[in-house]
């Protein structure tokens, strides 16, 4: 690998260069093994054939985890609209990379194959997100789009398809009629500090609330968005 190529790869810490070069970095044998089955491997650097100092120059980790791979970003095209019998996850400006990575990994566990993100949501190909997903990006497609416009298209194409969102004044998640359809629809999770935007709220057909326990006892203000996503997906998948 030339010095020019190394300098390019060092820039992949920044989103604008990941977009410009259509590349991203994965580290660790397990993560690389999962992702290499789904994405083109452009460069593979291993301790056996690459000096540690060169791996450190590209790595985002304080202590590099052995091998490092540079992979081609996918081009999924326009985000498809959900069909009956499929469950999509949508993220409205989730900004913490650790949260996003955990959400992608959780979605993978619960069989969610499409995540639709607002354009201001954290980049799923940033090093921290890639590491947090533990390879789940190989099975979960993540799209970035105008979320309000996409949800409007969903509502227009399938008026009976539920669009769920989490709100503090929503219906108790565990009440008998909270989920009219557990197999179909879009579940929208909001920003860490502000929740769902007003534009997205207007497009919901069902609002949900995760109740605290015991009721009416003072507790923390809200749940972490990744934890909340896991609780909600688990309830949707409960038979």
The 8 nearest C-alpha neighbors of each residue, nearest first, counted from 0:
[[1, 4, 2, 5, 3, 42, 49, 44],
 [2, 0, 4, 3, 5, 6, 7, 8],
 [3, 1, 5, 4, 6, 0, 7, 8],
 [2, 4, 6, 1, 5, 7, 0, 8],
 [5, 3, 7, 1, 2, 6, 8, 0],
 [6, 4, 2, 8, 7, 3, 9, 1],
 [7, 5, 9, 3, 4, 8, 2, 10],
 [6, 8, 4, 5, 10, 9, 3, 11],
 [7, 9, 5, 10, 11, 6, 4, 57],
 [8, 10, 57, 6, 7, 11, 5, 56],
 [9, 11, 8, 12, 7, 13, 16, 6],
 [12, 10, 13, 17, 8, 9, 16, 23],
 [11, 13, 10, 14, 9, 125, 126, 59],
 [14, 12, 11, 15, 16, 10, 17, 125],
 [13, 15, 17, 16, 18, 12, 11, 125],
 [16, 14, 18, 17, 13, 19, 11, 20],
 [15, 17, 19, 18, 14, 11, 13, 20],
 [18, 16, 14, 22, 11, 21, 20, 15],
 [19, 17, 21, 15, 16, 20, 14, 22],
 [18, 20, 16, 17, 21, 15, 22, 14],
 [19, 21, 22, 17, 18, 16, 11, 7],
 [22, 20, 18, 72, 17, 19, 71, 23],
 [23, 21, 71, 17, 72, 20, 70, 69],
 [24, 22, 70, 69, 17, 124, 11, 72],
 [23, 25, 69, 68, 70, 126, 26, 22],
 [24, 26, 68, 67, 31, 129, 69, 30],
 [27, 25, 67, 66, 64, 31, 68, 30],
 [28, 26, 64, 66, 30, 29, 65, 31],
 [27, 29, 31, 30, 32, 66, 26, 65],
 [30, 28, 32, 31, 27, 33, 134, 133],
 [29, 31, 134, 33, 133, 32, 27, 28],
 [32, 30, 28, 34, 33, 29, 35, 25],
 [31, 33, 29, 35, 30, 34, 28, 36],
 [34, 32, 134, 30, 31, 35, 36, 29],
 [35, 33, 137, 31, 36, 37, 134, 32],
 [34, 36, 38, 37, 32, 33, 31, 40],
 [35, 37, 34, 33, 38, 32, 137, 39],
 [36, 38, 137, 34, 35, 39, 33, 138],
 [39, 37, 35, 34, 71, 36, 70, 40],
 [38, 40, 71, 70, 41, 35, 37, 36],
 [39, 41, 70, 42, 69, 35, 38, 71],
 [42, 40, 70, 69, 39, 71, 43, 68],
 [43, 41, 69, 68, 40, 44, 70, 67],
 [44, 42, 68, 67, 69, 45, 40, 41],
 [43, 45, 67, 66, 49, 68, 42, 48],
 [44, 46, 66, 47, 48, 49, 67, 65],
 [47, 45, 49, 48, 65, 66, 51, 50],
 [48, 46, 45, 49, 50, 44, 66, 51],
 [47, 49, 46, 45, 50, 44, 51, 43],
 [48, 50, 46, 45, 44, 47, 51, 53],
 [51, 49, 52, 53, 46, 54, 48, 47],
 [52, 50, 54, 53, 55, 49, 46, 65],
 [51, 53, 55, 50, 54, 56, 49, 57],
 [54, 52, 56, 55, 51, 50, 49, 57],
 [55, 53, 51, 56, 52, 57, 58, 50],
 [56, 54, 58, 52, 53, 57, 51, 63],
 [55, 57, 53, 54, 58, 52, 9, 5],
 [58, 56, 9, 55, 54, 8, 59, 53],
 [57, 59, 55, 60, 56, 54, 63, 67],
 [60, 58, 126, 57, 61, 12, 63, 55],
 [61, 59, 62, 63, 58, 64, 55, 26],
 [60, 62, 63, 59, 58, 55, 64, 56],
 [61, 63, 60, 64, 55, 58, 59, 65],
 [64, 62, 60, 65, 58, 61, 55, 54],
 [65, 63, 27, 26, 66, 62, 67, 60],
 [64, 66, 63, 27, 46, 45, 67, 28],
 [67, 65, 45, 27, 44, 26, 28, 64],
 [68, 66, 26, 44, 25, 43, 27, 45],
 [69, 67, 43, 25, 42, 24, 44, 70],
 [68, 70, 24, 42, 41, 23, 40, 43],
 [71, 69, 40, 41, 23, 22, 39, 68],
 [70, 72, 22, 39, 21, 38, 73, 40],
 [71, 73, 21, 22, 70, 23, 74, 38],
 [74, 72, 75, 71, 38, 21, 39, 22],
 [73, 75, 76, 72, 77, 21, 71, 142],
 [74, 76, 73, 77, 78, 142, 140, 141],
 [77, 75, 74, 78, 142, 79, 73, 143],
 [78, 76, 79, 75, 142, 144, 143, 74],
 [77, 79, 142, 76, 80, 115, 75, 144],
 [80, 78, 77, 81, 76, 113, 82, 149],
 [79, 81, 153, 82, 78, 152, 156, 149],
 [82, 80, 85, 79, 87, 83, 184, 86],
 [81, 83, 85, 84, 80, 183, 184, 157],
 [84, 82, 183, 85, 81, 160, 184, 182],
 [83, 85, 183, 182, 82, 86, 184, 81],
 [86, 84, 183, 83, 82, 182, 81, 87],
 [85, 87, 183, 184, 185, 182, 111, 84],
 [88, 86, 185, 113, 114, 184, 186, 111],
 [87, 89, 114, 186, 185, 187, 115, 113],
 [90, 88, 115, 187, 114, 116, 186, 188],
 [91, 89, 116, 188, 187, 189, 93, 92],
 [90, 92, 189, 117, 93, 190, 188, 116],
 [93, 91, 120, 190, 119, 94, 117, 90],
 [94, 92, 190, 120, 91, 90, 95, 191],
 [93, 95, 121, 120, 92, 96, 190, 191],
 [94, 96, 98, 97, 93, 99, 121, 191],
 [97, 95, 99, 128, 98, 121, 100, 127],
 [98, 96, 100, 99, 95, 128, 101, 131],
 [99, 97, 101, 95, 225, 96, 100, 102],
 [98, 100, 102, 96, 101, 97, 103, 95],
 [101, 99, 128, 131, 132, 97, 103, 102],
 [100, 102, 104, 98, 99, 103, 131, 132],
 [101, 103, 105, 99, 225, 104, 100, 106],
 [104, 102, 106, 100, 105, 101, 132, 99],
 [103, 105, 132, 101, 107, 135, 102, 106],
 [106, 104, 102, 108, 107, 103, 101, 229],
 [107, 105, 111, 103, 109, 108, 104, 102],
 [106, 108, 104, 110, 105, 109, 111, 135],
 [109, 107, 105, 106, 110, 104, 111, 135],
 [110, 108, 106, 107, 111, 105, 232, 236],
 [109, 111, 107, 108, 112, 106, 139, 86],
 [112, 110, 106, 107, 109, 113, 87, 86],
 [111, 113, 139, 140, 110, 138, 107, 114],
 [114, 112, 140, 87, 139, 111, 141, 115],
 [115, 113, 88, 141, 89, 87, 140, 142],
 [114, 116, 89, 142, 141, 143, 90, 88],
 [117, 115, 90, 143, 89, 142, 120, 118],
 [116, 118, 146, 91, 119, 120, 144, 145],
 [117, 119, 143, 144, 120, 116, 145, 92],
 [120, 118, 92, 117, 121, 94, 93, 91],
 [119, 121, 92, 93, 94, 117, 118, 116],
 [122, 120, 94, 96, 123, 93, 119, 95],
 [123, 121, 124, 125, 120, 14, 96, 128],
 [122, 124, 128, 125, 121, 129, 99, 100],
 [125, 123, 122, 129, 23, 126, 128, 24],
 [124, 126, 128, 122, 127, 123, 129, 12],
 [127, 125, 129, 128, 130, 24, 124, 59],
 [128, 126, 130, 129, 125, 96, 131, 97],
 [129, 127, 100, 131, 96, 125, 130, 126],
 [128, 130, 126, 132, 131, 127, 124, 125],
 [131, 129, 127, 128, 132, 133, 126, 25],
 [130, 132, 100, 128, 133, 129, 101, 127],
 [131, 133, 100, 104, 135, 129, 134, 130],
 [134, 132, 30, 131, 130, 135, 129, 104],
 [133, 135, 30, 33, 136, 132, 34, 137],
 [134, 136, 137, 132, 104, 138, 133, 107],
 [137, 135, 139, 138, 134, 132, 140, 34],
 [136, 138, 34, 135, 37, 134, 139, 33],
 [137, 139, 136, 135, 112, 140, 107, 37],
 [140, 138, 112, 136, 113, 137, 107, 135],
 [141, 139, 113, 112, 114, 138, 142, 136],
 [140, 142, 114, 115, 113, 139, 143, 116],
 [143, 141, 115, 116, 78, 114, 144, 140],
 [144, 142, 116, 118, 117, 115, 141, 145],
 [143, 145, 117, 118, 146, 116, 142, 115],
 [144, 146, 148, 147, 117, 149, 118, 143],
 [145, 147, 117, 149, 148, 144, 150, 116],
 [146, 148, 150, 149, 145, 199, 151, 198],
 [147, 149, 151, 145, 146, 150, 152, 144],
 [148, 150, 146, 152, 151, 147, 145, 153],
 [151, 149, 153, 147, 152, 148, 146, 154],
 [150, 152, 148, 154, 149, 153, 147, 155],
 [151, 153, 149, 155, 150, 154, 156, 148],
 [152, 154, 150, 156, 151, 155, 157, 80],
 [153, 155, 158, 151, 157, 152, 156, 150],
 [154, 156, 152, 153, 157, 158, 151, 150],
 [155, 157, 153, 154, 152, 158, 80, 151],
 [156, 158, 160, 154, 159, 155, 153, 82],
 [159, 157, 154, 160, 155, 156, 153, 161],
 [158, 160, 157, 161, 154, 156, 204, 184],
 [159, 161, 157, 184, 158, 162, 183, 154],
 [162, 160, 184, 204, 163, 159, 185, 205],
 [163, 161, 185, 203, 204, 184, 186, 205],
 [164, 162, 186, 205, 206, 203, 187, 185],
 [165, 163, 187, 206, 186, 207, 188, 203],
 [164, 166, 207, 206, 208, 188, 169, 167],
 [167, 165, 169, 168, 208, 207, 206, 164],
 [166, 168, 169, 208, 165, 207, 209, 221],
 [169, 167, 166, 208, 170, 207, 206, 165],
 [170, 168, 207, 206, 208, 166, 167, 171],
 [171, 169, 207, 208, 206, 172, 177, 168],
 [170, 172, 208, 174, 173, 207, 209, 210],
 [173, 171, 208, 209, 207, 177, 174, 170],
 [174, 172, 171, 175, 177, 209, 234, 210],
 [173, 175, 171, 177, 176, 172, 170, 178],
 [176, 174, 177, 173, 178, 172, 171, 179],
 [175, 177, 178, 174, 179, 173, 172, 170],
 [178, 176, 174, 172, 175, 170, 179, 171],
 [177, 179, 180, 176, 181, 172, 175, 235],
 [180, 178, 176, 177, 181, 161, 205, 175],
 [179, 181, 178, 182, 183, 161, 184, 160],
 [180, 182, 235, 183, 178, 179, 236, 184],
 [183, 181, 84, 180, 85, 86, 184, 235],
 [184, 182, 84, 86, 85, 83, 180, 181],
 [183, 185, 161, 86, 160, 162, 87, 85],
 [184, 186, 87, 162, 88, 86, 163, 187],
 [185, 187, 163, 88, 164, 89, 162, 87],
 [188, 186, 89, 164, 90, 163, 88, 185],
 [189, 187, 90, 91, 164, 89, 165, 186],
 [190, 188, 194, 195, 91, 90, 93, 92],
 [189, 191, 194, 93, 92, 193, 192, 91],
 [192, 190, 193, 194, 224, 93, 189, 223],
 [193, 191, 190, 194, 189, 93, 195, 221],
 [194, 192, 190, 191, 195, 189, 196, 92],
 [193, 195, 189, 190, 192, 191, 196, 188],
 [196, 194, 189, 190, 200, 91, 199, 193],
 [195, 197, 199, 198, 200, 194, 91, 193],
 [198, 196, 200, 199, 201, 195, 202, 194],
 [199, 197, 196, 201, 200, 147, 202, 195],
 [198, 200, 202, 196, 201, 197, 147, 195],
 [201, 199, 197, 202, 203, 198, 196, 195],
 [200, 202, 199, 198, 203, 197, 204, 196],
 [201, 203, 199, 200, 204, 150, 151, 198],
 [204, 202, 162, 200, 205, 201, 163, 164],
 [203, 205, 162, 161, 163, 202, 206, 164],
 [206, 204, 163, 203, 162, 164, 207, 161],
 [205, 207, 169, 164, 163, 165, 170, 166],
 [208, 206, 169, 170, 165, 172, 166, 164],
 [207, 209, 169, 171, 170, 172, 167, 166],
 [208, 210, 172, 171, 211, 207, 227, 231],
 [211, 209, 208, 171, 212, 172, 214, 173],
 [212, 210, 214, 213, 209, 218, 215, 216],
 [213, 211, 214, 210, 216, 215, 218, 217],
 [212, 214, 216, 211, 215, 210, 217, 218],
 [213, 215, 212, 216, 211, 210, 217, 218],
 [216, 214, 217, 213, 212, 211, 218, 210],
 [215, 217, 214, 213, 218, 212, 211, 219],
 [218, 216, 215, 219, 214, 220, 213, 211],
 [217, 219, 216, 220, 211, 221, 212, 215],
 [220, 218, 221, 217, 222, 211, 216, 223],
 [221, 219, 218, 222, 217, 167, 223, 211],
 [220, 222, 219, 223, 218, 167, 224, 227],
 [223, 221, 227, 224, 226, 220, 219, 225],
 [222, 224, 226, 225, 227, 221, 191, 98],
 [225, 223, 227, 226, 228, 222, 191, 98],
 [226, 224, 228, 98, 102, 227, 223, 101],
 [227, 225, 229, 223, 228, 224, 230, 222],
 [226, 228, 224, 230, 229, 225, 222, 223],
 [229, 227, 225, 231, 226, 230, 224, 232],
 [228, 230, 226, 232, 227, 231, 233, 105],
 [231, 229, 227, 233, 228, 232, 226, 234],
 [230, 232, 234, 228, 233, 229, 227, 235],
 [233, 231, 235, 229, 234, 230, 228, 236],
 [232, 234, 236, 230, 231, 235, 229, 237],
 [235, 233, 237, 231, 232, 236, 230, 172],
 [236, 234, 232, 181, 233, 237, 231, 182],
 [237, 235, 233, 234, 238, 232, 181, 109],
 [236, 238, 234, 235, 233, 181, 232, 231],
 [237, 236, 235, 234, 181, 233, 182, 180]]
